[in-house]
Amino acid sequence: MDSLAPATNKKADALAQRYGADALPPAGPWNETIAVMLDHRSVRGYKPDAVPPGTLETLIAAAQSAATSSNMQWWSAVAITDPAKKKVLAEIAGNQKHIEQCPLYICWVADMSRNQRISDDTRTDFETMPWLETFMVACIDAALAAQNAVVAAQSIGLRTVYIGAMRNDPIKVAELLGLPPQSFVVFGLCVGYAADDKAEGEVKPRLPQSIVLHHDRYDAAEEAARRAAYDAEMTKFSARHELQAATWTQRVLNRLGPIKSMNGRETIRASLKKLGFEIR
Ligand SMILES: Cc1cc2nc3c(=O)[nH]c(=O)nc-3n(C[C@H](O)[C@H](O)[C@H](O)COP(=O)(O)O)c2cc1C
């Protein structure tokens, strides 16, 4: 029994970090895999040290082990280590310096071009290609694959941050990476070792489970009060990290209110059309 005690403490600590001490969910099963997942935090400062040989391939094996819709495997990854390319990608992303800093930057591609090539090679019209459903499946597959890579990276001491800002200019990104039509970078991912303790940061609390988890029927009746409690928790986190928006609610207002917060991404439908996606 003694040997279980440290694991139990680790679980309690991990849950307290994730939710704050006042919103702990009931205790349940626990293991190292879950511990790695709950320890997630995005890191935006990296050491220059390269990742060990074979790491990229291991991350991709983890990514390829994710479920994929009908086994269509609608995604590709482009690993970027060339400093000049990373510099351009950082500029596209609004000068996010961690893209230049990290030793490995992986662009995750929703890739319908590979299956289009099968259509072309076999002279078979794929009636399913131009539909929103197919496009969504490609994006979902790419996201599931990437998240498996993130968990694998964390499990070997690496840190990551997703970069959705690749979608600020998907056409420029596609040109830089030489993507074929019907493929686009859904997001990038910085991979490397956190620069120092400050960069390593801390786990960012999430909404209490009482807001996101519903039983048998969706119920938002208590949401406002529960959100206020989360806002209080996030205010403490924001103060520690000198974040502009103190509460989560304020962050939502800032992010979703003004169109300028889309950083040009409101034009993405037109960009996708130029990249060969019809999306009916
Ligand atoms: C699809 C996606 C795109 C993101 N894009 C960016 C980005 O461009 N720059 C950035 O610094 N963080 C980005 N993030 C990280 C989020 O800001 C971060 O996950 C969120 O604030 C929660 O913090 P945590 O990951 O530390 O728990 C992105 C996350 C996701 C899932």
The ligand as an SDF file (V2000), in Angstrom:
LIG
                    3D

 31 33  0  0  0  0  0  0  0  0999 V2000
   -5.0550   24.7490  -32.6160 C   0  0  0  0  0  0  0  0  0  0  0  0
   -4.2830   25.6020  -31.6480 C   0  0  0  0  0  0  0  0  0  0  0  0
   -3.6220   26.7190  -32.0900 C   0  0  0  0  0  0  0  0  0  0  0  0
   -2.8560   27.4920  -31.2150 C   0  0  0  0  0  0  0  0  0  0  0  0
   -2.1490   28.5460  -31.6950 N   0  0  0  0  0  0  0  0  0  0  0  0
   -1.2980   29.2180  -30.8880 C   0  0  0  0  0  0  0  0  0  0  0  0
   -0.4470   30.2330  -31.4200 C   0  0  0  0  0  0  0  0  0  0  0  0
   -0.4700   30.5660  -32.6020 O   0  0  0  0  0  0  0  0  0  0  0  0
    0.4380   30.8100  -30.5780 N   0  0  0  0  0  0  0  0  0  0  0  0
    0.5310   30.4630  -29.2550 C   0  0  0  0  0  0  0  0  0  0  0  0
    1.3590   31.0450  -28.5530 O   0  0  0  0  0  0  0  0  0  0  0  0
   -0.2740   29.5170  -28.7240 N   0  0  0  0  0  0  0  0  0  0  0  0
   -1.1720   28.8780  -29.5170 C   0  0  0  0  0  0  0  0  0  0  0  0
   -1.9470   27.8680  -29.0080 N   0  0  0  0  0  0  0  0  0  0  0  0
   -1.8220   27.4820  -27.5950 C   0  0  0  0  0  0  0  0  0  0  0  0
   -3.0110   27.9370  -26.7560 C   0  0  0  0  0  0  0  0  0  0  0  0
   -2.9530   29.3060  -26.5510 O   0  0  0  0  0  0  0  0  0  0  0  0
   -2.9520   27.1670  -25.4360 C   0  0  0  0  0  0  0  0  0  0  0  0
   -3.0960   25.7920  -25.6720 O   0  0  0  0  0  0  0  0  0  0  0  0
   -4.0490   27.6350  -24.4760 C   0  0  0  0  0  0  0  0  0  0  0  0
   -3.8550   28.9570  -24.0720 O   0  0  0  0  0  0  0  0  0  0  0  0
   -4.0770   26.7530  -23.2320 C   0  0  0  0  0  0  0  0  0  0  0  0
   -2.8250   26.8000  -22.5760 O   0  0  0  0  0  0  0  0  0  0  0  0
   -1.9670   25.5070  -22.3060 P   0  0  0  0  0  0  0  0  0  0  0  0
   -1.7630   24.7960  -23.6240 O   0  0  0  0  0  0  0  0  0  0  0  0
   -0.6810   25.9870  -21.7160 O   0  0  0  0  0  0  0  0  0  0  0  0
   -2.7500   24.6670  -21.3740 O   0  0  0  0  0  0  0  0  0  0  0  0
   -2.7780   27.1260  -29.8510 C   0  0  0  0  0  0  0  0  0  0  0  0
   -3.4630   26.0010  -29.4030 C   0  0  0  0  0  0  0  0  0  0  0  0
   -4.2060   25.2400  -30.2820 C   0  0  0  0  0  0  0  0  0  0  0  0
   -4.9270   24.0210  -29.7730 C   0  0  0  0  0  0  0  0  0  0  0  0
  1  2  1  0
  2  3  1  0
  2 30  2  0
  3  4  2  0
  4  5  1  0
  4 28  1  0
  5  6  2  0
  6  7  1  0
  6 13  1  0
  7  8  2  0
  7  9  1  0
  9 10  1  0
 10 11  2  0
 10 12  1  0
 12 13  2  0
 13 14  1  0
 14 15  1  0
 14 28  1  0
 15 16  1  0
 16 17  1  0
 16 18  1  0
 18 19  1  0
 18 20  1  0
 20 21  1  0
 20 22  1  0
 22 23  1  0
 23 24  1  0
 24 25  2  0
 24 26  1  0
 24 27  1  0
 28 29  2  0
 29 30  1  0
 30 31  1  0
M  END
$$$$
